[in-house]
Amino acid sequence: MRLVPRSLLGQLAFLILAAFLAAQAISVWLFTDERSAAIRAAQRLETVERATAVASALKTAPKASHESILAAANSRLVRFSLDREPLVTGDASGPAAVVDLRTEELPLSPHSGELAEPPAALAWLHERMRVAGVAPVEFRITVPLADGEWLNVAARFQRPDLQAPPAIVGATILSLVLVMAALWLGLRRITHPLSQLAAAADKADLDSGLPEVPVGSPREVRALSEALARMNERITDMLNDRTRMLAALGHDLRSPITALKVRAEMVEDDETRERMIAILDEMQAMVETTLAFARGISTDQPMEEVDLADLVRNLAAELAETGPEIIVEAEHPVISCIRRVPLRRALRNLLENAQFYGGGARVTVRETAGAAEILIDDFGPGIRPEDLERVFDPFTRLETSRSRETGGIGLGLPITRAILHAHGGEVVLSNRPSGGLRARIGLPRASARPD
């Protein structure tokens, strides 16, 4: 179970909440420590004053009433007694108004309540606890009286219970609410534009740049948006330059290939002539495929809203005339904003592969959350898992023969992926558990495309 949130907002909120609670706990501890010290000092002073008052009363009262005075002065935690020996030995200490008043403070065992003599190694700890007011102690007072008697007082002080006044609790809750509200509002101004940029980057294609960051966003977020927009422009320019280069190269190669074919026809040896023409035909096919690749990712064709279900039905009916049947399932129209000719070429490549290698296919066109989805399930044996991604590499052929009639030249699937990427879509291959290969095509719906 993951306790720390994954989002930036959640992580900062978690850290600040933890820091705030730790600060409040330390503050309460310090407040309690000061309160304990103040209460302990007040208890000592009150006990000294009671002992002084009782000593004055005993000095002036007749002996017959001493027991009554002591009984009236006793309480649950403070005991007064008249003894022949002093409870506190040593030099006198205490207020100047009381002559020979002696006091001492001894630690008590937290469990038994009896006097405890700590081990030598822990004596310093007991002393620190006593000074801090943590450990329970017995406060002793001895006051000399007439006739050699001593008034002995033993008072037991416990550590005050931890109490949180309503004002402190209310102030803590109010502070926490205000801090978390300010944090939420402040971070939302950062994280919301970042989420917008992330969503736009996922949907960006060669036609649409990144959206403008809302006015009022932090300067760093706006700088990031501008940097991403510049990067998108550079990528678009690079792809356009590559497309123009491929188109020019393919166009320029047509003329020398045609000239070589004419020369080859003049070769008298039949076997040599046929080999030369076959090689030139293969070069011609590679050039045409390269031109198709360049045209597929170019942006010179307009975007239009098209019903994908209708497009797939027409293409399947056309291919079924010369190959195995292709079944199309679509419950309702699925509208997407596409370039019709390049996307038709990409779908044709996948459907022809399903016909040639899979013996036909079942195609499902449907809508998902914010996207259009096309599933092409063929009836063949599928391919090895390690080849599911490798087939998208240019000039990769799983069919090992050198015949163009059985394996092509290995640019069909790369062209398909390039066309779909140019539309902000994707194609993923997977083997179905029941057998056969599945090609899943994802495209933005018309309503889901960024403005």
Secondary structure, DSSP 8 states (H G I E B T S, - for coil): ---S-SSHHHHHHHHHHHHHHHHHHHHHHHHHHHHHHHHHHHHHHHHHHHHHHHHHHHHHS-GGGHHHHHHHH--SSEEEEEESS-SS-SS--S-TTSTT-EEEEEEB-TTT-SB----GGGHHHHHHHHHHT-S-EEEEEEEE-GGG-EEEEEEEE--------HHHHHHHHHHHHHHHHHHHHHHHHHHHHHHHHHHHHHH--SS-------TT--HHHHHHHHHHHHHHHHHHHHHHHHHHHHHHHHHHHHHHHHHHHHHHHT-S-HHHHHHHHHHHHHHHHHHHHHHHHHHHH-S-S--EEEEHHHHHHHHHHHHHTTSS-EEEE-SS--EEEE-HHHHHHHHHHHHHHHHHHHS-EEEEEEEETTEEEEEEEESS----GGGTTGGGSTT--SS-SS-HHHH--S-HHHHHHHHHHHTT-EEEEEE-TTSSEEEEEEEEBGGGS--
